[in-house]
């Protein structure tokens, strides 16, 4: 996998969980205020979370990934 530069722009980022989470007991959560500030939306599934923005800088997703609550 190629190393991403902090100046790289992305339209989405996926965080995968293996094995898949048990929805009744396990959850991934992001702080709403930070997601609004970064203009990122998050869709969670049993296999992880997809963060989506409009060609955001790589470091914006990096900040979001750091604050994921399990």
NUZAVO-942276 format. One record per residue: residue number from 1; x, y, z of N, C-alpha, C, O in turn. Coordinates in nm, 2 decimals, always signed. Example, Ala and Ser with C-alpha at 12.3 -4.5 7.8 and 13.67 -1.06 7.14 Angstrom:
2
<site n="1" n_x="+1.32" n_y="-0.57" n_z="+0.78" ca_x="+1.23" ca_y="-0.45" ca_z="+0.78" c_x="+1.32" c_y="-0.33" c_z="+0.78" o_x="+1.42" o_y="-0.33" o_z="+0.85"/>
<site n="2" n_x="+1.28" n_y="-0.22" n_z="+0.71" ca_x="+1.37" ca_y="-0.11" ca_z="+0.71" c_x="+1.29" c_y="+0.00" c_z="+0.79" o_x="+1.34" o_y="+0.11" o_z="+0.80"/>
This chain:
70
<site n="1" n_x="+0.08" n_y="-0.12" n_z="+0.00" ca_x="+0.00" ca_y="+0.00" ca_z="+0.00" c_x="+0.09" c_y="+0.12" c_z="+0.00" o_x="+0.18" o_y="+0.13" o_z="+0.08"/>
<site n="2" n_x="+0.06" n_y="+0.22" n_z="-0.09" ca_x="+0.14" ca_y="+0.34" ca_z="-0.10" c_x="+0.11" c_y="+0.43" c_z="+0.02" o_x="-0.01" o_y="+0.44" o_z="+0.07"/>
<site n="3" n_x="+0.21" n_y="+0.50" n_z="+0.07" ca_x="+0.19" ca_y="+0.59" ca_z="+0.18" c_x="+0.12" c_y="+0.72" c_z="+0.13" o_x="+0.16" o_y="+0.77" o_z="+0.03"/>
<site n="4" n_x="+0.02" n_y="+0.76" n_z="+0.20" ca_x="-0.06" ca_y="+0.88" ca_z="+0.16" c_x="+0.01" c_y="+1.00" c_z="+0.22" o_x="+0.05" o_y="+1.01" o_z="+0.34"/>
<site n="5" n_x="+0.02" n_y="+1.11" n_z="+0.14" ca_x="+0.07" ca_y="+1.23" ca_z="+0.19" c_x="-0.04" c_y="+1.31" c_z="+0.26" o_x="-0.16" o_y="+1.29" o_z="+0.23"/>
<site n="6" n_x="+0.00" n_y="+1.40" n_z="+0.35" ca_x="-0.10" ca_y="+1.48" ca_z="+0.42" c_x="-0.17" c_y="+1.58" c_z="+0.33" o_x="-0.27" o_y="+1.65" o_z="+0.36"/>
<site n="7" n_x="-0.12" n_y="+1.60" n_z="+0.20" ca_x="-0.17" ca_y="+1.69" ca_z="+0.11" c_x="-0.26" c_y="+1.62" c_z="+0.01" o_x="-0.32" o_y="+1.68" o_z="-0.09"/>
<site n="8" n_x="-0.28" n_y="+1.49" n_z="+0.02" ca_x="-0.37" ca_y="+1.41" ca_z="-0.06" c_x="-0.52" c_y="+1.44" c_z="-0.03" o_x="-0.55" o_y="+1.45" o_z="+0.09"/>
<site n="9" n_x="-0.60" n_y="+1.46" n_z="-0.13" ca_x="-0.74" ca_y="+1.48" ca_z="-0.11" c_x="-0.82" c_y="+1.35" c_z="-0.14" o_x="-0.79" o_y="+1.28" o_z="-0.24"/>
<site n="10" n_x="-0.92" n_y="+1.32" n_z="-0.05" ca_x="-1.00" ca_y="+1.20" ca_z="-0.07" c_x="-1.14" c_y="+1.24" c_z="-0.06" o_x="-1.18" o_y="+1.34" o_z="+0.01"/>
<site n="11" n_x="-1.23" n_y="+1.16" n_z="-0.13" ca_x="-1.37" ca_y="+1.18" ca_z="-0.11" c_x="-1.44" c_y="+1.09" c_z="-0.01" o_x="-1.55" o_y="+1.11" o_z="+0.03"/>
<site n="12" n_x="-1.37" n_y="+0.99" n_z="+0.03" ca_x="-1.42" ca_y="+0.90" ca_z="+0.14" c_x="-1.30" c_y="+0.82" c_z="+0.20" o_x="-1.19" o_y="+0.81" o_z="+0.14"/>
<site n="13" n_x="-1.33" n_y="+0.76" n_z="+0.31" ca_x="-1.24" ca_y="+0.68" ca_z="+0.39" c_x="-1.31" c_y="+0.57" c_z="+0.46" o_x="-1.42" o_y="+0.60" o_z="+0.52"/>
<site n="14" n_x="-1.27" n_y="+0.45" n_z="+0.45" ca_x="-1.34" ca_y="+0.34" ca_z="+0.51" c_x="-1.25" c_y="+0.28" c_z="+0.63" o_x="-1.13" o_y="+0.25" o_z="+0.61"/>
<site n="15" n_x="-1.32" n_y="+0.26" n_z="+0.74" ca_x="-1.25" ca_y="+0.19" ca_z="+0.86" c_x="-1.33" c_y="+0.06" c_z="+0.87" o_x="-1.45" o_y="+0.05" o_z="+0.89"/>
<site n="16" n_x="-1.25" n_y="-0.05" n_z="+0.85" ca_x="-1.32" ca_y="-0.19" ca_z="+0.86" c_x="-1.29" c_y="-0.25" c_z="+0.99" o_x="-1.18" o_y="-0.24" o_z="+1.05"/>
<site n="17" n_x="-1.39" n_y="-0.33" n_z="+1.04" ca_x="-1.38" ca_y="-0.40" ca_z="+1.17" c_x="-1.38" c_y="-0.55" c_z="+1.13" o_x="-1.47" o_y="-0.60" o_z="+1.06"/>
<site n="18" n_x="-1.29" n_y="-0.63" n_z="+1.18" ca_x="-1.29" ca_y="-0.77" ca_z="+1.15" c_x="-1.26" c_y="-0.85" c_z="+1.28" o_x="-1.15" o_y="-0.82" o_z="+1.34"/>
<site n="19" n_x="-1.34" n_y="-0.93" n_z="+1.33" ca_x="-1.47" ca_y="-0.98" ca_z="+1.27" c_x="-1.57" c_y="-0.87" c_z="+1.28" o_x="-1.56" o_y="-0.78" o_z="+1.36"/>
<site n="20" n_x="-1.68" n_y="-0.88" n_z="+1.20" ca_x="-1.79" ca_y="-0.78" ca_z="+1.21" c_x="-1.85" c_y="-0.76" c_z="+1.35" o_x="-1.84" o_y="-0.86" o_z="+1.43"/>
<site n="21" n_x="-1.89" n_y="-0.64" n_z="+1.38" ca_x="-1.95" ca_y="-0.61" ca_z="+1.52" c_x="-2.08" c_y="-0.68" c_z="+1.53" o_x="-2.16" o_y="-0.70" o_z="+1.44"/>
<site n="22" n_x="-2.12" n_y="-0.71" n_z="+1.66" ca_x="-2.25" ca_y="-0.75" ca_z="+1.70" c_x="-2.33" c_y="-0.62" c_z="+1.72" o_x="-2.30" o_y="-0.55" o_z="+1.82"/>
<site n="23" n_x="-2.43" n_y="-0.59" n_z="+1.64" ca_x="-2.50" ca_y="-0.47" ca_z="+1.65" c_x="-2.57" c_y="-0.44" c_z="+1.78" o_x="-2.59" o_y="-0.33" o_z="+1.82"/>
<site n="24" n_x="-2.61" n_y="-0.55" n_z="+1.85" ca_x="-2.68" ca_y="-0.53" ca_z="+1.97" c_x="-2.59" c_y="-0.49" c_z="+2.09" o_x="-2.63" o_y="-0.43" o_z="+2.18"/>
<site n="25" n_x="-2.46" n_y="-0.51" n_z="+2.07" ca_x="-2.36" ca_y="-0.48" ca_z="+2.18" c_x="-2.25" c_y="-0.39" c_z="+2.14" o_x="-2.19" o_y="-0.32" o_z="+2.23"/>
<site n="26" n_x="-2.21" n_y="-0.38" n_z="+2.02" ca_x="-2.09" ca_y="-0.30" ca_z="+1.98" c_x="-2.13" c_y="-0.19" c_z="+1.88" o_x="-2.22" o_y="-0.21" o_z="+1.79"/>
<site n="27" n_x="-2.07" n_y="-0.08" n_z="+1.90" ca_x="-2.11" ca_y="+0.04" ca_z="+1.81" c_x="-1.98" c_y="+0.12" c_z="+1.79" o_x="-1.89" o_y="+0.13" o_z="+1.87"/>
<site n="28" n_x="-1.98" n_y="+0.19" n_z="+1.67" ca_x="-1.88" ca_y="+0.29" ca_z="+1.65" c_x="-1.95" c_y="+0.43" c_z="+1.65" o_x="-2.06" o_y="+0.44" o_z="+1.60"/>
<site n="29" n_x="-1.89" n_y="+0.52" n_z="+1.71" ca_x="-1.95" ca_y="+0.66" ca_z="+1.73" c_x="-1.85" c_y="+0.77" c_z="+1.70" o_x="-1.73" o_y="+0.75" o_z="+1.74"/>
<site n="30" n_x="-1.90" n_y="+0.87" n_z="+1.64" ca_x="-1.81" ca_y="+0.99" ca_z="+1.61" c_x="-1.88" c_y="+1.11" c_z="+1.68" o_x="-2.00" o_y="+1.12" o_z="+1.68"/>
<site n="31" n_x="-1.80" n_y="+1.21" n_z="+1.72" ca_x="-1.85" ca_y="+1.33" ca_z="+1.78" c_x="-1.92" c_y="+1.42" c_z="+1.67" o_x="-1.85" o_y="+1.45" o_z="+1.57"/>
<site n="32" n_x="-2.05" n_y="+1.44" n_z="+1.68" ca_x="-2.12" ca_y="+1.52" ca_z="+1.58" c_x="-2.06" c_y="+1.66" c_z="+1.55" o_x="-2.06" o_y="+1.70" o_z="+1.44"/>
<site n="33" n_x="-2.02" n_y="+1.73" n_z="+1.66" ca_x="-1.97" ca_y="+1.86" ca_z="+1.64" c_x="-1.84" c_y="+1.86" c_z="+1.55" o_x="-1.83" o_y="+1.95" o_z="+1.46"/>
<site n="34" n_x="-1.75" n_y="+1.77" n_z="+1.57" ca_x="-1.63" ca_y="+1.76" ca_z="+1.49" c_x="-1.67" c_y="+1.72" c_z="+1.34" o_x="-1.61" o_y="+1.78" o_z="+1.25"/>
<site n="35" n_x="-1.76" n_y="+1.62" n_z="+1.33" ca_x="-1.80" ca_y="+1.58" ca_z="+1.19" c_x="-1.86" c_y="+1.70" c_z="+1.11" o_x="-1.84" o_y="+1.72" o_z="+1.00"/>
<site n="36" n_x="-1.94" n_y="+1.78" n_z="+1.18" ca_x="-2.00" ca_y="+1.90" ca_z="+1.12" c_x="-1.89" c_y="+2.00" c_z="+1.08" o_x="-1.89" o_y="+2.06" o_z="+0.98"/>
<site n="37" n_x="-1.79" n_y="+2.02" n_z="+1.17" ca_x="-1.68" ca_y="+2.12" ca_z="+1.14" c_x="-1.60" c_y="+2.07" c_z="+1.02" o_x="-1.56" o_y="+2.16" o_z="+0.94"/>
<site n="38" n_x="-1.58" n_y="+1.94" n_z="+1.01" ca_x="-1.50" ca_y="+1.89" ca_z="+0.90" c_x="-1.58" c_y="+1.86" c_z="+0.78" o_x="-1.52" o_y="+1.83" o_z="+0.67"/>
<site n="39" n_x="-1.71" n_y="+1.88" n_z="+0.78" ca_x="-1.80" ca_y="+1.85" ca_z="+0.67" c_x="-1.79" c_y="+1.70" c_z="+0.63" o_x="-1.78" o_y="+1.68" o_z="+0.51"/>
<site n="40" n_x="-1.79" n_y="+1.61" n_z="+0.72" ca_x="-1.78" ca_y="+1.47" ca_z="+0.70" c_x="-1.91" c_y="+1.41" c_z="+0.75" o_x="-1.96" o_y="+1.44" o_z="+0.86"/>
<site n="41" n_x="-1.96" n_y="+1.32" n_z="+0.67" ca_x="-2.07" ca_y="+1.23" ca_z="+0.71" c_x="-2.02" c_y="+1.09" c_z="+0.73" o_x="-1.92" o_y="+1.05" o_z="+0.68"/>
<site n="42" n_x="-2.09" n_y="+1.02" n_z="+0.82" ca_x="-2.05" ca_y="+0.88" ca_z="+0.86" c_x="-2.16" c_y="+0.79" c_z="+0.84" o_x="-2.27" o_y="+0.81" o_z="+0.89"/>
<site n="43" n_x="-2.14" n_y="+0.68" n_z="+0.78" ca_x="-2.24" ca_y="+0.57" ca_z="+0.77" c_x="-2.17" c_y="+0.44" c_z="+0.83" o_x="-2.07" o_y="+0.40" o_z="+0.79"/>
<site n="44" n_x="-2.24" n_y="+0.39" n_z="+0.93" ca_x="-2.19" ca_y="+0.27" ca_z="+1.00" c_x="-2.26" c_y="+0.15" c_z="+0.96" o_x="-2.38" o_y="+0.15" o_z="+0.92"/>
<site n="45" n_x="-2.19" n_y="+0.04" n_z="+0.95" ca_x="-2.24" ca_y="-0.09" ca_z="+0.92" c_x="-2.18" c_y="-0.19" c_z="+1.02" o_x="-2.09" o_y="-0.15" o_z="+1.09"/>
<site n="46" n_x="-2.22" n_y="-0.32" n_z="+1.02" ca_x="-2.16" ca_y="-0.41" ca_z="+1.11" c_x="-2.01" c_y="-0.44" c_z="+1.08" o_x="-1.94" o_y="-0.49" o_z="+1.17"/>
<site n="47" n_x="-1.97" n_y="-0.41" n_z="+0.96" ca_x="-1.83" ca_y="-0.43" ca_z="+0.92" c_x="-1.74" c_y="-0.31" c_z="+0.93" o_x="-1.62" o_y="-0.31" o_z="+0.90"/>
<site n="48" n_x="-1.79" n_y="-0.19" n_z="+0.98" ca_x="-1.71" ca_y="-0.07" ca_z="+0.99" c_x="-1.79" c_y="+0.06" c_z="+0.97" o_x="-1.91" o_y="+0.07" o_z="+1.00"/>
<site n="49" n_x="-1.71" n_y="+0.16" n_z="+0.93" ca_x="-1.77" ca_y="+0.29" ca_z="+0.91" c_x="-1.71" c_y="+0.35" c_z="+0.78" o_x="-1.59" o_y="+0.34" o_z="+0.75"/>
<site n="50" n_x="-1.79" n_y="+0.42" n_z="+0.71" ca_x="-1.75" ca_y="+0.49" ca_z="+0.59" c_x="-1.76" c_y="+0.64" c_z="+0.61" o_x="-1.87" o_y="+0.69" o_z="+0.64"/>
<site n="51" n_x="-1.65" n_y="+0.71" n_z="+0.61" ca_x="-1.65" ca_y="+0.86" ca_z="+0.62" c_x="-1.65" c_y="+0.92" c_z="+0.49" o_x="-1.57" o_y="+0.88" o_z="+0.40"/>
<site n="52" n_x="-1.74" n_y="+1.02" n_z="+0.46" ca_x="-1.75" ca_y="+1.08" ca_z="+0.33" c_x="-1.75" c_y="+1.23" c_z="+0.34" o_x="-1.81" o_y="+1.29" o_z="+0.43"/>
<site n="53" n_x="-1.67" n_y="+1.29" n_z="+0.25" ca_x="-1.66" ca_y="+1.44" ca_z="+0.24" c_x="-1.65" c_y="+1.47" c_z="+0.09" o_x="-1.65" o_y="+1.39" o_z="+0.01"/>
<site n="54" n_x="-1.63" n_y="+1.60" n_z="+0.07" ca_x="-1.61" ca_y="+1.65" ca_z="-0.07" c_x="-1.46" c_y="+1.68" c_z="-0.09" o_x="-1.42" o_y="+1.79" o_z="-0.07"/>
<site n="55" n_x="-1.38" n_y="+1.58" n_z="-0.13" ca_x="-1.24" ca_y="+1.59" ca_z="-0.16" c_x="-1.17" c_y="+1.67" c_z="-0.05" o_x="-1.10" o_y="+1.77" o_z="-0.07"/>
<site n="56" n_x="-1.18" n_y="+1.61" n_z="+0.07" ca_x="-1.11" ca_y="+1.67" ca_z="+0.19" c_x="-0.97" c_y="+1.63" c_z="+0.19" o_x="-0.93" o_y="+1.53" o_z="+0.13"/>
<site n="57" n_x="-0.89" n_y="+1.71" n_z="+0.26" ca_x="-0.75" ca_y="+1.67" ca_z="+0.28" c_x="-0.74" c_y="+1.55" c_z="+0.36" o_x="-0.82" o_y="+1.52" o_z="+0.45"/>
<site n="58" n_x="-0.64" n_y="+1.47" n_z="+0.34" ca_x="-0.62" ca_y="+1.34" ca_z="+0.41" c_x="-0.62" c_y="+1.36" c_z="+0.56" o_x="-0.68" o_y="+1.28" o_z="+0.63"/>
<site n="59" n_x="-0.56" n_y="+1.47" n_z="+0.61" ca_x="-0.55" ca_y="+1.48" ca_z="+0.75" c_x="-0.68" c_y="+1.51" c_z="+0.82" o_x="-0.70" o_y="+1.49" o_z="+0.94"/>
<site n="60" n_x="-0.78" n_y="+1.56" n_z="+0.74" ca_x="-0.92" ca_y="+1.57" ca_z="+0.80" c_x="-0.97" c_y="+1.44" c_z="+0.84" o_x="-1.03" o_y="+1.42" o_z="+0.94"/>
<site n="61" n_x="-0.96" n_y="+1.34" n_z="+0.75" ca_x="-1.00" ca_y="+1.20" ca_z="+0.78" c_x="-0.92" c_y="+1.14" c_z="+0.90" o_x="-0.97" o_y="+1.07" o_z="+0.98"/>
<site n="62" n_x="-0.79" n_y="+1.17" n_z="+0.90" ca_x="-0.70" ca_y="+1.12" ca_z="+1.00" c_x="-0.76" c_y="+1.17" c_z="+1.14" o_x="-0.76" o_y="+1.09" o_z="+1.24"/>
<site n="63" n_x="-0.79" n_y="+1.30" n_z="+1.15" ca_x="-0.85" ca_y="+1.35" ca_z="+1.27" c_x="-0.98" c_y="+1.28" c_z="+1.31" o_x="-1.00" o_y="+1.24" o_z="+1.43"/>
<site n="64" n_x="-1.06" n_y="+1.25" n_z="+1.21" ca_x="-1.19" ca_y="+1.18" ca_z="+1.24" c_x="-1.16" c_y="+1.04" c_z="+1.29" o_x="-1.23" o_y="+0.99" o_z="+1.38"/>
<site n="65" n_x="-1.07" n_y="+0.97" n_z="+1.23" ca_x="-1.04" ca_y="+0.83" ca_z="+1.27" c_x="-0.98" c_y="+0.83" c_z="+1.41" o_x="-1.02" o_y="+0.73" o_z="+1.48"/>
<site n="66" n_x="-0.91" n_y="+0.92" n_z="+1.45" ca_x="-0.85" ca_y="+0.93" ca_z="+1.58" c_x="-0.96" c_y="+0.93" c_z="+1.69" o_x="-0.94" o_y="+0.88" o_z="+1.80"/>
<site n="67" n_x="-1.07" n_y="+1.00" n_z="+1.66" ca_x="-1.17" ca_y="+1.02" ca_z="+1.76" c_x="-1.29" c_y="+0.92" c_z="+1.75" o_x="-1.39" o_y="+0.95" o_z="+1.82"/>
<site n="68" n_x="-1.28" n_y="+0.82" n_z="+1.68" ca_x="-1.38" ca_y="+0.71" ca_z="+1.67" c_x="-1.39" c_y="+0.65" c_z="+1.81" o_x="-1.29" o_y="+0.60" o_z="+1.86"/>
<site n="69" n_x="-1.51" n_y="+0.64" n_z="+1.86" ca_x="-1.54" ca_y="+0.57" ca_z="+1.99" c_x="-1.59" c_y="+0.44" c_z="+1.96" o_x="-1.68" o_y="+0.42" o_z="+1.87"/>
<site n="70" n_x="-1.54" n_y="+0.34" n_z="+2.03" ca_x="-1.59" ca_y="+0.20" ca_z="+2.01" c_x="-1.67" c_y="+0.16" c_z="+2.14" o_x="-1.72" o_y="+0.05" o_z="+2.15"/>
